[in-house]
Amino acid sequence: MRSGRIQSSASCSASSSSTFPHPPCLTSASRHCKFPRLLSPPAVSLSQRVSRNCLVPEMTQLSFSKQANTITNKKHLFQAGVGALETSNTQAVSTGPLIGEEKIGVLLLNLGGPETLDDVQPFLFNLFADPDIIRLPRLFRFLQRPLAKFISVLRAPKSKEGYASIGGGSPLRRITDAQAEELRKSLWEKNVPAKVYVGMRYWHPFTEEAIEQIKKDGIAELVVLPLYPQFSISTSGSSLRLLESIFRDDEYLVNMQHTVIPSWYQREGYIKSMANLIEKELQKFDHPEKVVIFFSAHGVPLAYVEEAGDPYKAEMEECVDLIMEELEKRKITNAYTLAYQSRVGPVEWLKPYTDETIIDLGRKGVKSLLAVPISFVSEHIETLEEIDVEYKELALESGIQNWGRVPALGCEPMFISDLADAVIESLPYVGAMAVSNLEARQSLVPLGSVEELLATYDSQRRELPPPVTFWEWGWTKSAETWNGRAAMLAVLVLLLLEVTTGEGFLHQWGVLPLFR
């Protein structure tokens, strides 16, 4: 019998006993639901969707309730059984990919990271200038870029220390490039001669750069594959919004067929690869059966889930359950827990928090902990510095004596091969997912186009700012504009202080009356 999830006092009541309770702490109505199989529509261009609406089955759209992330169908639901499938125009789906003469491309999306210490500040600016990272009320949206500049300048020194401790820059680009090359090789071995591109959201190679190369290579059919196992508005969603803005104004891209694989945490290859790494690391402990498996995921603001309908929390919880089910098949029944790291700012993020949970586990008498970076497939600052250094030190200070960490998947062969299968099964000219994948668990977010996914998961889309590659100080046009805006904001703040306090140089000069 599987050991239950450990309850953390940060999010739910915990027993004072050293025996861990068996019932899972986090209860979401969607965690163990059996969802009807969803068929993605034949991928067509954005312009074709307007003129050929009657020929394209409508995308199943999902809405997540604020309380329990329960799923309801908002449009026609397509169900699939075992055997041949048909779309609305009775196009049969074969058991293998139909490879034509059109050029096929795969676009891998990732966060990006500074490659040198000089890149840190502009990288942080690009990150915080994204309205999906910091969502300001409509009245204050003009402050997005000035605020991003302020935060990036403020955080840059500490961030530089972190990147310096891991070699002077993020290894994310190098690892993602290696994953892209291994994926290309795997696709060719499976008789799919596709080109694979890397598009980063906040640093080079930017998504815009990858799209330009895709156009130069004459790609006609594109599979968009975010390298985030679980879908979130702030990760995959942000990259998709950028793609939407690029696609909208480009005739070539409008006519290019594309399909998005929004999340793939439920795929067998991913689950087994994670279980393999966990099993291997457990064997390094003197008493593997006593080790608590500690899943640490990147956090998101709570409002994203409760107000914006972000499916991230529900997908993360199901992902952990699937991995533990796979470990249970291998007679590994360790206690486990899930927490969220990397919160920023004063707002409430998903709980329990990783740091608070580590302290809580130490109080409960846990002596051995195996950290599993569940939302990352590449090593970067949040695994190499935040987990390996900060959280390890915190664990040892909290009384945990034995610490281990599961490496990110990187280029694990089973993982890469499964990503290749996911690409093949979602090729745009195939009207639905391949029959061979029907027995796999379906993601909470179904396949679809950029336009369809954003219509469902980001109804308040805004124009995105262009990325900044270096700082512009002095009298350049861009610098002058933003320096002027910052000065205007400072003047307004000073004027407000003068009016409210009745003191200041304007009162002393007689511009404003003195209050006695």
N, C-alpha and C positions, 0 to 999 in steps of 0.2 A: 504494500500500500504506500502511495506516495506521501512524503512528508509535506505538510501544508506550508503555505506562504507565511512567513514570519510577520506578525503584526508589529507595526512601529507606533510608538506613542505619539509620533508627530502627526499621524493621520487617523489612527483609530485606537481604541482602548486596548491596552496590552496587559496580559497576565503578568503578575509579579513572579510567577514560577519560572524556573529555568527551562521547563518543558515547553517547547514551542507549540502553539495551538495548530490544529490541523485545518480548520476552515480557512479558505482564502480571505485575506483582509479586504481586498478591493473587489467590490461586487458591481459589475456592470451588466445590464440586461443583455448586452450583445455578446458577452464573452463566450458563451457556449451555444449560441443559437446556430441552427442549421439553416444557412441561407439558401434560397433557391439559386440554381446556377444562372448566371447572368451572361447573356451573349452580347459581345460588343458589336456595334453596327459596322458595316463595311466602311472603311475610312475613305472619305472623299474630301475634296478641297473645301475651303470655307465658302467660296463662291458657289460651288456645286450644291452645298447644303441649302442654299436659298432657292435655287432653281429646281432641285430634284427632291424636294422634301417628301413628296408622295412615294418615292422609291426607297427611301432610307428608313429602316426601323428606328423608332425613337430610342434615344439612350435612356437606360434606366437611371433615374436620378434618385438619390438617397437623401433623406434629411435626418439629422441626429438631434434627438431631443436634448434639452439643456440638462435634464436631471440624470438620465441614464444612458444617453447615447443610443437609444433604441432606433431601429431602422424601419422606415416606412417607405413604401413605394409611392412616388409622385407621378410616375408615368407608367406606360404599359410594361409589364414584367415578362421577360422571355424565359421560359424554363427549358432546360435541356436534359434529356435522359441519356442513357448509354446507347450508342449506336449512331446512325447518321443524323446530322442536324440540318435544319434548313432555315434560311432567313426568310423575310417576308416575300421575297421574289423567288422563293423555292430554289435558291442556289445551294447545292449540296456542298457540305464541307468534307474534304478528304481527310484521311488520317495522316497526311504528310504535307509539307509546304509545297506550294505551287510556284516554282521559281521560273520567272519569265526573263525577258531580256532587259527589263528596266533596271537601272542602277539603284542598288539598295544601300542605304546608309543607316547607321546607328549613332545617335547622339547621347553620350553619357553626360549627365548633369551632376555637378557637385558644388560644394560651397566655395572652394578656393582658399588659398592661404598665402601670406607673405613669404616670399622666398629669401628675402634678406631683411635685416633690421630696418633698413631705410624704407622698406615697403609697408611696415607695420601701420604707420599712421594713415596713409591713404587707404589701405585695406580696411581699417576700422571705420573710416569715413564712409566708404561704400556700403559697409555693413549697416551702420546706423542711419544712413540716408534712405534705406529701404523702408517704405511705409508698412511692409509686412513684419518688420522687426520692431519698429517703434511706431505704433498707431496713434496719431494725434487726432483730437477732435477736429471737425471740419474748420472751425473758427481759427484754429491755431496751426493749420497745415503749412502756412507760409514759413513757419519756424523749423520745418523738417531739416533742411540743410544747415542752417546756423546751429541748431541743436546737435546735429551729427558732427559738425566741426568741433563744437565745444567738448562733446563727450570723447571724441577720438583724440583730441589734444590732451584731455585729462587722463585717459586710460593708456595712452601710448607708452609712457615710461614703464609702467608695471608690465604691460604686455611684452615689451621688448626684453625685459628680464626673463620672462617665461620662454620666449623664443630663443634667447641666448642660451638658456639652460638645455635646450634640445638640439643645439647645433647651429643656431643662428638663423633659423628659418623653418618654415613648415615643409615636411616631406610629402604633403598631400598631392602636389602636382606630379611628382616623380612616381608615386604609387598609383595614381589614377591613370597616368600614361601607360604604366606597366599592365594594369588591368585591361585597358583598352586594347593593347597589343595581344594579350592572351585571349581576350574575347574574339578578336578578329581571327586568330588562328583557329579557335574552336569552331567558329562559324564556317570557316573554309573547310575544316575537317568534316563538317556536317553538310557539305555541298551547298553552302550559302555564301557566295562570294561578295560579302558586304564590306564596306569601309566603315571604320569606327572613328568617331570624333569625340573630343573632350571639350565641354563648355562649362566654365566656372562662373559662378554668380558674382563674386566680389573681387576676383583677381584673375590674372592671366593664366591660361588663355580664356578671355571672356567669352560668354555665349555668343556675343555678336561676332567675334572673330571666327568661331567655329561655323556659324551660319554662312559667313562669307566664303569659307572654304568649301562648304557643302554645295553652294551655288556654283563655284568655279568647277567643281568635279561633276556637275550635271546630275546630282542625285535626284531621282524621280519619286522614290518611296522611302520614307524615313520612319524609323522607330525611335521614339524618345524614351530614354531609360534613365530616370533619376537614380543615383546611387544611394538613395535613402530607402532602407527596407520598408519603413512605415511612412504613410502619407501625412504631411502636415502643411498647413497654410504657410508657415514660416520657412519651410525648406523647399519641398517639391512645388508647393503652390506659388511661392515667389518666383521660382525659375520658370514656371508655366506662364505666369503673368508677363514676364519679360518676353518669352517667346511669342505670346499673343500680340504684344505691341510691335514686335519685329515683323511678324507674319502679316499684320493688318495692312501695312503700307508697301508691301512688296509683291508685285504681280507674280513673280516666279514662285514665291513661297505659297501664295494663295492657291496656285494650281498644283502644288506638290502634295500628294497624298501622305498622310502621316497618322501614326497611332501612338498614344502615350501609354506606357505601363506605369501607372501612378504609384503602385506599391507591390511588393512581392515577398513580404515577410512570411507568407503562408506556404511558399514553395518548398517542396520536399528537399531539394538540393541545399537550399539555405538552412533549413532546420537541421538536417543531418550534419552539415558542415559545422554549424555552431555546436551541436552535441558532441561531435568528434573532438573539437578543441577543448571543450569543458572537461570531457572524460580524460583527455591527455593531461591537462593541468592538475586535475584532482589526484592523479597518481603520484604527483611530486610531493604530496603531503604525507607525513608519517601515518596519519589516521584519516584517509580520504572520506570515510563515512561520517566523520564528525565535522566536516567543513560545511559552512553555510555558503550557498551560492548566492552572490550579491549582484543582481542585474542593475546596472546603472545606465539610465537613458538620458539623452539630452532633454532638458525641460522646455516647456513653452508656457507663456502666461495662461493662467486659468481661464481668463475671459475668452481666449481663442476657442476653448473647448465648450464652455458653457454658453457663450453668446454668439460666437461665429460658427459653431457647428463643426469644429475641427475634429476629424475622426482619429487623431493621433493617439489619444489615451486608450481608446477601445482597441485599436490595432496593436498597440504596445502590449496591453494585457493579454490579448489572445496569442501574440507572438511568444511571450514568456510561457504561457500554458502549453503551446505546441512543443517548445523545446523541452520542457519538463516531461511531457508525455513521451517524447522520444527517449529521454534518459531513463524513464521508468521502464521502457521496453528492454533496456540494457541492465536492469536491476540496480539502477542508481536512484536512490530515493532520498537524497539529501534535503534538508530544510533549505528554503530559498526565500528571497524577498526582492522587491522591485522598488527603486527610488529614482529621483530625477535630479540631475546636476546642472551646473552652469547657469544658474539664474542671475539676472542682471536687473538692478533698479529696485524701487520700493514696492512695485505691484506684486500681488500674489501669483505664484507660479504653481504648476502641478506639484502636488505633494504625494508621498513624503519626500523631503529633500535628502539628497545623498549624505551631506555632512551630518545632519541631525540624526539620520538613521544609523550611521556608523557609530556615533556616540551612544545611541540607544542600545545597539547590539552589544557594545562593550559593557554597558551597565547590566545587561542580561546574562553576562558571563560567557559570551561567545569568544572562543580563543583562536579559531581558524576561519579565515574569510577568503573567498575566491571571487574577485571582482570580474564581472563580465560586461564589457562595453557593448550593450545590446543594440544601440542605434547607429553604430559606426562600423563601416566596412574597411576603413583605412586608418592607419596610425596618423595622428596629428596632435595639436597642442592639448586637446581635451583628454587624450589618452596618455600621452607621453609625459605631460607635466601635471595636469589637474588630477588624474587618477594615480599615476605612478609615483608622484612626488607628494602633492598636497594631501590627497586622501589616504595614502599609505602612512604618512606621518601622523595624521589624525587618528587612524586606526590603532597604531602602536601606542599613542598617547592615551587612548581610550581603554587600553587593557587587552587589545587583540594581539596575540603573540605571533601568529603565523599568517602571513599575507601572500596572496598570489593573484596574478592577473592573466586572464585569457587574452591572447593577442587578437587584433582585428583580423578579419578574414583575408584581406589582401588578395593574393592570387591563388588561393586554395583551389586545386583542380576541380573538385566536385562543385564548388561554388560557381566558378567561371563557366563550367559546362552547363550548369543549370540556368545561368543567365542567358547563355546562347540558346538554350531550348525556349526560354521565355520570349526571346526575340523572334525566333522562328514561328512560334505559336501565335504571335500577334502581328505578323507581317500585314501591312495595310490592305493588300488585295485579297486576303483571306477574310471571308465575311464574318467569321466567328472564331473563337478559340479552337485550336485543334482538338479533335476527339481524345487524343492521347492524354490531354491535361484535364479532362472533365472530372476525373476522380479526385483531383487535388482540391483543397479547400479554396474557396473563392475569396479574394480580397474584399474588404468592406467598400473599397473604392473600385468600381469596374473600369475596364479598359475604355478608352474613348479618345476623342480629339482634344486638343488644347482648349478649343472653344467650348466644348461640352462640359469638360471638367470644371472650368472656371465658372461657367454659368451655374453649376451646382454648388461649388465650394467657395466661391468668392464673389458674392453679388455686389460688393462695394469696391470694385476695382478702380484704381486711379493710375494716372500716368506715372511711369517710373523715371527717376532721374538718370542721366547718363553717368557711367562710371568715371571715377577720377583715377588717373594713373600716377600723378605726381602733384605736389603742392605748388600752387601758384601764388607767390607773394609779390608785392610791388604793384606796378601800374599796368599789368595786363588787363584785358577787358573783363575776364572772368573774376580775377582777384578784386578789381576795382568795384565790380558789382556787389560781391559778397562782403567786402570790407565796408562798403557804404551801407548795406543793409544792417550789418552788425552795429555800425555807429548809430544808425537811426534807432535801432532797438535800445541801445544804451541810453540815448537821449530821452526816449519815452519812459524808461525805467526811472531815470533821475528826476524827470518832471513829475512822475507819479509820487515819488518819495517827497519832493518839495511840497506838493499840494497836500499830501496827507499828514506830513509832520509840521509844516509851517516853518521849516528851517532850511537853509541852504544858500548858495551864492546868488540865486535869482532874487531871493528876499533881501539879501545884503546889498545888492545893487539897486534895489528899488523897483525891479521889474514886476515883482509880486509883492503885495502888501504884507507887512510883518504882523504876526498875531501876538498880541500881548495877553 
